[in-house]
Amino acid sequence: MPKQSTVPVTMRALIQRINRKLKLEGEVLKVARPRAVSSVGQYFIINYNSRITKQRVDPEALGRKLGALAEYEHVETQ
């Protein structure tokens, strides 16, 4: 039986897909700068008023929840 393989998706592409979904709710997923990682995590969500709505977001889990990342896709790590 052949091994099932998954299609790689870059983190940048995943963030773009997520942001298209979040745009409907008036939110954006951002990548923290190095000095802010300790306070908000590597990834966080802000609304259009620049207020943080969610901290320490896992983009892969969020992408699957929003339907931006299919079951046959995986996030490519560098």
C-alpha positions as CSV (number, residue, x, y, z in Angstrom):
1,M,0.0,0.0,0.0
2,P,1.5,3.4,-1.0
3,K,2.4,5.9,1.7
4,Q,0.1,8.9,1.8
5,S,2.0,12.1,1.5
6,T,1.0,15.6,2.4
7,V,1.5,18.8,0.4
8,P,3.8,21.4,2.0
9,V,2.5,24.9,2.7
10,T,4.9,27.6,3.8
11,M,4.2,29.6,7.0
12,R,3.9,32.8,4.9
13,A,1.2,31.2,2.7
14,L,-0.6,29.9,5.7
15,I,-0.6,33.3,7.4
16,Q,-2.0,34.9,4.2
17,R,-4.8,32.3,4.1
18,I,-5.6,32.8,7.7
19,N,-5.7,36.6,7.3
20,R,-8.1,36.3,4.4
21,K,-10.5,34.4,6.8
22,L,-9.9,36.7,9.7
23,K,-10.5,39.8,7.6
24,L,-14.2,39.1,7.7
25,E,-14.1,39.4,11.5
26,G,-11.9,42.6,11.4
27,E,-8.8,40.9,12.6
28,V,-5.2,40.1,11.4
29,L,-2.6,37.5,12.4
30,K,0.8,39.1,13.1
31,V,4.3,37.8,13.7
32,A,5.9,39.3,16.8
33,R,9.2,41.1,16.6
34,P,12.0,39.5,18.7
35,R,11.6,41.9,21.6
36,A,7.9,41.3,21.9
37,V,7.9,37.5,21.7
38,S,8.2,37.0,25.5
39,S,5.0,39.1,26.1
40,V,2.7,38.1,23.3
41,G,4.2,34.9,21.8
42,Q,5.5,34.4,18.3
43,Y,2.1,34.9,16.7
44,F,-0.8,37.0,17.9
45,I,-4.1,38.4,16.5
46,I,-5.0,42.1,16.6
47,N,-8.2,43.8,15.5
48,Y,-8.3,46.9,13.2
49,N,-8.1,49.2,16.2
50,S,-4.6,47.7,16.9
51,R,-5.7,46.0,20.1
52,I,-4.4,42.5,20.8
53,T,-7.3,40.0,20.9
54,K,-5.4,36.7,21.2
55,Q,-1.9,36.0,22.2
56,R,0.3,32.9,21.7
57,V,-1.6,31.7,18.7
58,D,-0.6,28.4,17.0
59,P,-1.0,29.2,13.2
60,E,-1.3,25.5,12.2
61,A,-4.1,24.8,14.6
62,L,-5.9,28.1,13.8
63,G,-5.5,27.4,10.1
64,R,-7.2,24.0,10.5
65,K,-9.9,25.4,12.6
66,L,-10.7,28.1,10.1
67,G,-10.5,25.8,7.1
68,A,-7.4,27.5,5.7
69,L,-5.3,24.4,6.0
70,A,-6.6,21.1,4.6
71,E,-6.0,17.7,6.1
72,Y,-3.7,16.7,3.2
73,E,-1.5,19.8,3.8
74,H,1.3,20.4,6.4
75,V,3.2,23.5,7.3
76,E,6.7,23.4,6.0
77,T,9.4,24.3,8.6
78,Q,12.7,25.7,7.5
